[in-house]
Amino acid sequence: MTLILVLVVGGVIGWLASIVMRTDAQQGILLNIVVGIVGALIAGVLITPLIGGAPITSGAFDFMSLLASFLGAVVLLAIINLFRRGSTR
């Protein structure tokens, strides 16, 4: 059950991050899920130790873990845009 929740929440987080970074037209639902989950992994390594909480990949679905995962997804999209276009937008 946790895997299904991680996929759904990861998809929503990836979708919201792609709207913020203006890459939503280039991505489909599968890439939104990947961005959300990889963003949560980045958040678990970089952001969570700074602000506390746990990433959504560990099964925690509180406000701090969702915020950290969202920030991780935005960071991931910014890095991808930096390599793809030379700017973060």
C-alpha positions in Angstrom: 0.0 0.0 0.0 2.9 2.4 0.7 4.2 1.9 -2.8 0.9 3.0 -4.3 0.8 6.0 -2.1 4.4 6.9 -3.0 3.6 6.7 -6.7 0.5 8.8 -6.4 2.0 11.4 -4.1 5.2 11.4 -6.2 3.1 12.0 -9.3 1.3 14.9 -7.8 4.6 16.4 -6.4 6.3 16.0 -9.8 3.3 17.6 -11.6 3.3 20.6 -9.2 7.1 21.0 -9.5 6.8 20.9 -13.3 4.1 23.6 -13.2 6.4 25.8 -11.0 9.4 25.2 -13.3 7.2 25.6 -16.5 8.1 22.2 -17.9 4.6 20.7 -17.7 4.0 20.7 -21.5 7.1 18.6 -22.0 6.3 15.9 -19.5 3.7 13.2 -19.3 2.3 11.5 -16.2 5.1 8.9 -16.1 7.8 11.5 -16.1 6.0 13.4 -13.4 6.0 10.3 -11.2 9.7 9.8 -11.9 10.5 13.5 -11.1 8.4 13.3 -7.9 10.1 10.1 -6.6 13.6 11.1 -7.6 13.0 14.6 -6.1 11.9 12.8 -2.9 15.2 10.9 -2.9 17.1 14.1 -3.4 15.1 15.6 -0.6 16.0 12.7 1.7 19.7 13.3 1.1 20.0 17.1 0.9 16.9 18.9 2.3 15.5 16.7 5.0 18.6 16.9 7.3 18.3 20.7 7.1 14.6 21.1 7.9 13.9 17.8 9.7 11.3 15.2 8.9 11.5 12.2 6.6 11.1 11.9 2.8 8.0 10.3 1.3 10.0 7.4 0.1 10.2 6.2 3.7 6.4 6.2 4.1 6.1 9.5 6.0 3.3 11.8 4.6 3.3 14.8 6.8 3.7 18.4 5.8 7.4 18.6 6.2 8.1 15.5 4.1 5.8 16.7 1.4 7.4 20.1 1.4 10.9 18.6 1.3 9.9 16.3 -1.6 8.5 19.2 -3.5 11.7 21.2 -3.0 13.7 18.2 -4.1 11.6 17.8 -7.3 12.1 21.5 -8.1 15.8 21.2 -7.5 15.9 18.2 -9.9 14.0 20.1 -12.6 16.3 23.1 -12.2 19.4 20.9 -12.6 17.8 19.2 -15.7 17.0 22.6 -17.2 20.5 23.9 -16.5 22.0 21.1 -18.4 19.4 21.1 -21.2 19.2 24.8 -21.9 22.0 26.5 -19.9 19.5 28.3 -17.7 17.2 27.4 -14.8 14.4 29.6 -16.0 
